[in-house]
């Protein structure tokens, strides 16, 4: 047979569109042509496939005119994931394996020159896309990638270590091959593996004092709220932020799959961190594209890698203005749309923002330990790097003061993360049982219906919003925080005390006036 079709998948955001690898052998001057909007890595497959076939003891049709088409032709293809299907297509077209037996199978894998299979990026994202699209195909992947993809429930994943392991499963009938036996060396069906035990991260017990900041962390974790920590250098802002993920409620399986799929797409997935909430902490020199995603083809940025986890931005005002302003839409919508002339990709980005900053350029404005050297104009200019609309979208603004030496050295360890996490999980479950979503996601009529303000609390919130000149967004965000505080207290209704505590978390930094 001179024509063979092999199925594979491309990656376009979190989608995995089907790609048919068509291989045709014809008489004529020997050549190897690869078409179908292939990127450089895909075009280099010609040399990898040729060497892998020859070094594996298989026949390469070097006396034929070889044409490989990756259909559809208008879909961009990148990475070395098409090496394995191209090699199998050549074997099927030259009659070395049975093309009919490959129906219902899909393949992805990069080939080394010796024929061994190397892992590919986005295996879990591909398996999750197949599950979302209700596809029943069996996937063959390199061993490391197969273990990753098998985390998707009910996925039919097979692992192979070498090109020969795959070719042996599809030999023509009566050739004495191993057929469908799953006991072949280097070939097996992968069963979902239990997550590895992961050592607990930094514990909140390490933080001494800072009762207000610890309370704000607990509220933010229970309701999914954003948090801004303001204080002088060395006061513990980064220490608090690094322990935030450890008090978040446990992940549901669907949340874990989405988070792991994005990490797989970015090449950062680690099986040992399965079901663990991620923390992304980019340096303040990162660009807007690195932060929100982009490129061609579009890749996820740090905000998507932090999906269902924490995005920690230290030295908040030092980030490029364009990068910070790009956060405004994802903070509201929970997703980022990357549009280019040729294609468009949507990545989830429902992260919890934890930002840390100094109150002024020298860092000691308002500190009792050292005198501030900054003029009022310098302080105003520094704080004005953060726009009003961005600050408006951060629910909690908390001051983290310096601790006196006697308090730092003489105070007993604080409450451990496990105890705080238990209260956070209980409050989170109350919110989910009541409205099916975290308090931070409440909007419109749902917010009005679920807030359950008593009359005194409603009047108090209206007076505060008028005197502080809050926008409608700021008022609603304070109401969501008050709802979370009530959930932590086990209260069905929001009282004046809950509203009063929510108000004090928006007064450390006021949005710059336009």
C-alpha positions in Angstrom: 0.0 0.0 0.0 1.5 3.4 -1.0 -0.9 5.6 1.1 -1.3 5.5 4.9 -3.3 7.6 7.3 -2.3 8.0 11.0 -4.2 10.0 13.6 -2.6 12.5 16.0 -3.4 15.7 17.8 -2.1 19.3 17.6 -2.2 21.8 20.5 -4.1 25.0 20.2 -4.4 26.5 23.7 -6.2 23.9 25.8 -7.8 22.4 22.7 -6.4 19.5 20.9 -7.7 19.5 17.3 -7.4 16.3 15.4 -4.5 16.0 12.8 -4.4 13.3 10.1 -0.9 12.4 9.0 -1.1 11.3 5.4 1.9 9.5 4.0 2.2 8.8 0.3 5.0 6.8 -1.5 5.4 7.3 -5.2 7.9 6.4 -7.9 10.2 9.2 -9.0 13.3 10.9 -7.8 13.9 10.1 -4.1 12.8 13.0 -1.9 11.1 13.6 1.4 8.5 16.5 1.4 6.6 17.6 4.5 3.6 19.9 4.0 0.7 21.2 6.1 1.7 24.5 7.9 4.5 22.8 9.8 6.8 24.7 12.1 10.6 24.3 12.0 10.6 21.6 14.7 8.1 19.6 12.7 10.0 19.9 9.4 13.2 18.7 11.2 11.3 15.4 11.8 12.4 14.2 8.4 16.0 13.6 9.6 14.9 12.3 13.0 12.5 9.8 11.5 15.0 8.6 8.8 17.7 8.0 11.4 15.3 6.4 13.9 14.0 3.9 11.3 17.4 2.9 10.2 18.9 2.6 13.7 15.9 0.5 14.7 16.6 -2.1 12.0 13.5 -1.0 10.0 13.4 -0.2 6.3 13.3 3.4 5.2 11.9 3.8 1.7 14.9 5.8 0.4 14.2 4.9 -3.3 10.7 6.5 -3.2 9.3 10.0 -3.5 7.8 10.6 0.0 5.1 13.1 0.6 3.8 13.7 4.2 0.8 15.9 4.6 -0.4 17.1 8.1 -4.1 17.8 7.6 -5.9 20.2 8.0 -3.5 22.4 6.1 -4.5 25.7 7.8 -3.9 24.5 11.4 -0.4 25.4 12.7 1.6 22.5 14.0 4.6 22.7 16.3 7.0 20.6 18.5 8.3 17.1 17.8 5.0 15.3 18.7 4.4 14.3 15.1 7.7 12.2 14.8 6.0 9.0 15.9 2.9 9.2 13.6 5.1 10.2 10.6 7.4 7.1 11.3 4.4 4.8 11.6 2.9 6.3 8.4 6.1 5.4 6.5 6.0 1.9 7.9 2.4 1.4 7.0 2.8 2.9 3.5 5.7 0.6 2.8 3.8 -2.4 4.1 6.0 -3.1 7.2 3.0 -2.7 9.5 -0.8 -3.1 9.0 -2.4 0.3 8.5 -5.9 -1.1 9.0 -5.0 -2.2 12.6 -4.2 1.4 13.5 -7.9 2.5 13.2 -9.1 4.0 16.5 -5.6 4.8 17.7 -3.8 8.1 18.1 -0.1 8.7 18.4 2.2 11.4 19.7 5.9 11.3 20.5 9.3 12.7 19.7 11.9 10.3 18.3 15.5 10.2 19.2 18.0 9.1 16.5 18.2 5.7 18.1 14.4 5.3 17.9 13.6 5.8 21.6 10.6 7.9 22.4 11.0 11.2 24.2 8.2 12.9 26.2 6.1 15.6 24.6 4.6 18.8 26.0 0.9 19.0 26.7 0.1 15.3 27.1 -2.3 15.8 29.9 -3.9 18.8 28.1 -4.5 16.5 25.1 -6.0 13.7 27.2 -8.3 16.3 28.9 -9.4 17.7 25.6 -10.3 14.2 24.4 -12.4 13.7 27.5 -14.1 17.1 27.0 -14.9 16.3 23.4 -16.1 12.7 24.4 -13.6 11.1 22.1 -13.0 7.4 22.7 -9.6 7.0 20.9 -6.8 5.1 22.4 -3.6 7.2 22.7 0.0 6.0 22.5 2.5 8.2 24.1 6.1 8.0 25.5 6.2 6.5 29.0 6.7 9.7 30.9 4.0 11.5 29.0 1.6 8.6 29.3 1.9 8.6 33.1 0.9 12.2 33.0 -2.0 11.8 30.6 -3.4 8.8 32.6 -4.4 11.1 35.4 -7.5 12.0 33.4 -10.3 9.6 34.5 -11.4 6.9 32.0 -8.6 7.8 29.6 -7.3 4.9 27.4 -3.5 5.6 27.5 -0.7 3.3 26.3 2.9 3.8 27.0 5.8 2.9 24.8 9.6 3.3 25.2 10.8 2.7 21.7 9.6 2.9 18.1 9.9 -0.9 17.9 7.5 -1.4 20.8 4.8 0.5 18.9 5.5 -1.1 15.5 5.3 -4.6 17.1 1.7 -4.1 18.0 0.6 -3.4 14.4 2.4 -6.0 12.4 0.4 -7.7 9.7 -1.6 -10.8 10.7 0.4 -14.0 10.5 3.8 -12.3 10.7 4.5 -13.8 14.1 4.4 -10.4 15.9 3.2 -9.7 19.4 -0.2 -8.4 18.2 -2.3 -6.8 20.9 -0.4 -8.3 23.8 0.1 -5.8 26.6 3.0 -7.8 28.0 5.5 -6.7 25.3 8.7 -5.1 26.7 8.3 -1.4 26.7 4.6 -1.5 25.9 1.8 -1.3 28.5 -1.5 0.2 29.2 -1.1 2.9 31.9 -3.4 2.9 34.9 -4.0 6.1 36.8 -1.4 6.4 39.5 -2.0 7.5 43.1 -0.5 10.9 43.8 2.9 10.9 45.4 3.2 12.1 49.0 4.3 15.7 49.0 6.0 17.2 52.0 4.1 20.1 53.5 5.2 23.5 52.4 6.2 26.4 54.6 4.0 26.6 57.7 2.1 29.7 58.9 3.4 28.9 62.4 6.7 30.4 61.4 5.1 33.8 61.3 5.1 35.5 64.7 2.8 38.4 65.5 1.2 40.1 62.5 -2.3 39.2 63.7 -4.0 41.6 61.2 -2.1 40.2 58.2 -2.8 36.6 59.3 -6.5 37.3 59.6 -6.5 38.9 56.1 -4.8 35.8 54.7 -7.5 33.6 56.2 -10.3 35.8 54.8 -8.7 35.8 51.4 -8.3 32.1 51.3 -11.8 31.4 52.5 -13.5 33.6 49.9 -11.0 33.6 47.0 -10.2 37.3 47.4 -7.2 39.2 46.1 -4.7 40.6 48.7 -2.3 43.5 48.8 0.4 43.5 51.5 2.0 46.9 52.2 4.9 47.3 54.6 8.6 48.2 55.1 11.4 45.8 54.0 11.8 42.8 56.2 8.4 43.0 57.8 7.3 39.5 56.6 5.3 40.2 53.4 7.0 37.6 51.3 7.0 35.1 54.2 3.2 35.5 54.5 2.6 35.2 50.8 4.7 32.0 50.5 2.5 30.3 53.1 -0.8 31.4 51.5 -1.2 28.3 49.3 -0.9 26.1 52.3 -4.1 27.4 53.8 -6.3 27.2 50.7 -9.1 24.7 50.6 -8.4 21.3 48.9 -8.7 21.1 45.2 -11.6 19.3 43.5 -10.7 16.8 40.8 -11.9 19.1 37.9 -9.9 22.0 39.3 -6.8 19.8 39.6 -7.2 18.6 36.0 -7.5 22.1 34.6 -4.5 23.3 36.7 -2.3 20.3 35.7 -3.3 20.6 32.0 -2.0 24.2 31.8 1.2 23.2 33.6 1.6 20.3 31.1 1.0 22.8 28.2 3.8 25.0 29.6 6.1 22.0 30.2 6.0 22.5 34.0 3.9 19.6 35.2 5.3 17.5 38.0 3.3 14.3 39.1 4.5 14.9 42.7 2.5 18.2 42.7 -0.8 16.6 41.5 -3.8 17.9 43.5 -1.5 20.7 45.0 -2.5 24.3 44.4 0.2 26.0 42.3 2.1 29.2 43.3 3.5 31.4 40.5 5.9 34.1 41.5 7.4 35.9 38.4 10.1 38.5 38.8 9.1 42.1 38.5 11.2 42.4 35.3 8.8 40.0 33.4 7.0 41.3 30.4 3.3 41.6 29.8 3.5 38.6 27.4 5.3 36.5 30.0 2.7 37.4 32.6 -0.6 37.0 30.6 0.5 34.7 27.8 1.0 35.1 24.1 3.4 34.2 21.3 2.7 32.3 18.1 1.3 29.7 18.7 -0.2 31.2 21.9 1.3 29.9 25.1 -0.1 30.3 28.7 1.4 33.0 30.9 2.1 33.1 34.6 -1.5 34.0 35.4 -2.8 30.8 33.7 -0.1 28.7 35.3 -1.4 30.1 38.6 -5.0 28.9 37.7 -6.7 27.6 40.8 -3.7 28.7 42.8 -1.8 31.8 43.8 -0.1 34.5 41.7 2.4 36.2 44.0 3.8 39.6 42.7 6.5 40.9 44.9 7.7 44.5 44.4 4.3 45.2 42.9 4.9 48.8 41.7 8.1 47.8 40.0 6.3 45.7 37.3 5.9 47.3 33.9 2.7 49.4 33.8 1.5 47.4 30.7 1.9 44.1 32.5 -0.1 45.3 35.6 -2.9 46.8 33.5 -3.1 43.5 31.6 -4.3 41.9 34.9 -7.5 43.9 35.1 -9.6 41.8 32.8 -8.5 38.4 34.1 -9.1 39.5 37.7 -12.7 40.1 36.7 -13.5 37.3 34.2 -11.2 34.5 35.4 -9.8 33.9 31.9 -7.5 35.5 29.3 -8.2 35.7 25.6 -5.1 35.9 23.4 -6.1 37.0 19.9 -3.7 37.1 17.0 -4.2 37.7 13.3 -4.0 34.0 12.5 -5.5 32.4 15.6 -7.2 32.9 18.9 -6.7 31.0 22.2 -8.6 31.2 25.5 -6.8 30.2 28.7 -8.4 29.9 32.2 -6.9 32.3 34.7 -8.9 32.1 37.9 -6.0 32.8 40.3 -5.8 34.5 43.7 -3.6 37.6 43.5 -1.2 38.2 46.4 0.8 41.4 45.9 3.5 42.9 48.1 5.0 46.4 48.1 6.8 49.0 50.1 4.8 52.1 51.1 7.4 54.4 49.4 10.7 54.2 47.4 12.9 53.9 50.5 10.4 51.6 52.1 10.1 53.2 55.5 7.1 55.6 55.3 5.2 55.2 58.5 7.8 53.0 60.1 8.7 53.5 63.8 12.1 51.8 63.3 13.7 54.1 60.7 12.9 57.5 59.4 11.6 57.8 55.8 13.8 59.9 53.4 11.1 60.3 50.7 9.3 63.6 50.0 5.5 63.5 49.7 5.8 64.0 46.0 8.1 60.9 45.7 5.7 58.8 47.8 2.7 59.9 45.7 4.6 59.2 42.5 5.6 55.8 43.7 2.1 54.8 44.7 0.6 56.2 41.6 2.4 53.5 39.6 -0.6 51.4 40.6 -3.7 52.6 38.8 -7.0 53.2 40.5 -8.9 50.5 38.4 -6.3 47.9 39.3 -6.3 48.7 43.1 -10.1 48.7 42.9 -10.0 45.0 41.8 -7.9 43.9 44.9 -10.3 43.1 47.7 -8.0 43.3 50.7 -5.3 46.0 51.4 -3.4 45.1 54.6 -0.6 46.9 56.4 2.3 44.7 57.6 4.3 46.7 60.1 7.8 46.1 61.5 7.8 43.9 64.6 9.9 45.0 67.6 12.9 42.7 68.4 11.4 41.6 71.7 8.2 40.6 70.1 10.0 38.8 67.2 12.3 36.8 69.5 10.1 36.3 72.5 6.7 35.4 71.0 5.7 31.8 70.7 5.1 30.3 67.3 1.8 31.3 65.6 -1.1 29.1 64.8 -0.1 26.4 62.3 -1.4 26.2 58.7 -3.4 23.1 59.4 -5.7 24.8 61.9 -6.2 27.8 59.7 -6.9 25.5 56.7 -9.6 23.7 58.6 -11.5 27.0 59.2 -11.0 28.1 55.7 -12.3 24.8 54.3 -15.4 25.0 56.5 -16.2 28.5 55.4 -15.6 27.6 51.7 -17.9 24.7 52.0 -20.6 26.9 53.4 -20.3 29.3 50.5 -20.4 26.4 47.9 -23.4 24.8 49.6 -25.3 28.1 49.6 -24.5 29.5 46.1 -22.3 26.9 44.3 -19.3 29.3 43.9 -16.8 31.1 46.1 -17.9 34.5 47.5 -15.4 36.3 45.2 -17.3 35.1 42.1 -20.7 36.5 43.3 -22.0 39.2 41.0 -25.3 41.0 40.1 -28.5 39.5 41.5 -26.7 36.5 43.0 -24.6 38.9 45.2 -27.8 40.7 46.3 -29.6 37.5 47.1 -26.7 35.7 48.9 -25.3 38.7 50.9 -28.2 38.7 53.4 -27.4 42.0 54.9 -29.4 43.0 58.0 -30.8 46.5 58.0 -28.2 48.1 60.2 -25.3 46.6 58.2 -26.9 47.8 55.0 -27.1 51.4 56.2 -23.5 51.2 57.6 -22.2 50.0 54.2 -24.0 52.8 52.3 -22.7 55.5 54.7 -19.1 54.2 54.4 -19.2 53.9 50.6 -20.5 57.5 50.3 -17.9 59.0 52.7 -15.0 57.1 51.2 -16.1 57.8 47.6 -16.1 54.2 46.6 -16.9 53.0 43.1 -19.7 50.5 42.6 -17.0 47.8 42.1 -15.3 48.7 45.4 -18.7 48.6 47.3 -19.5 45.2 45.9 -16.1 43.8 46.7 -16.4 45.0 50.3 -19.8 43.3 50.4 -18.2 40.0 49.2 -15.5 40.3 51.8 -18.1 40.9 54.5 -20.0 37.7 53.3 -16.7 35.7 53.7 -16.2 37.1 57.2 -19.7 36.1 58.1 -19.0 32.6 56.7 -15.9 32.3 58.9 -18.0 33.3 61.9 -20.7 30.8 61.0 -23.3 33.5 60.6 -26.1 33.3 58.1 -26.5 37.1 58.0 -24.0 39.9 57.5 -23.9 42.2 60.6 -22.4 45.6 61.3 -19.3 43.9 62.8 -18.7 42.0 59.6 -19.1 45.1 57.4 -16.8 47.1 59.7 -14.0 44.6 59.4 -14.4 44.4 55.6 -14.2 48.2 55.3 -10.9 48.5 57.2 -9.3 46.2 54.6 -9.7 48.8 51.8 -8.1 51.9 53.5 -4.3 51.2 53.5 -3.9 52.5 49.9 -6.4 54.6 48.2 -6.6 54.5 44.4 -4.8 57.3 42.6 -7.0 60.0 41.4 -7.2 60.3 37.6 
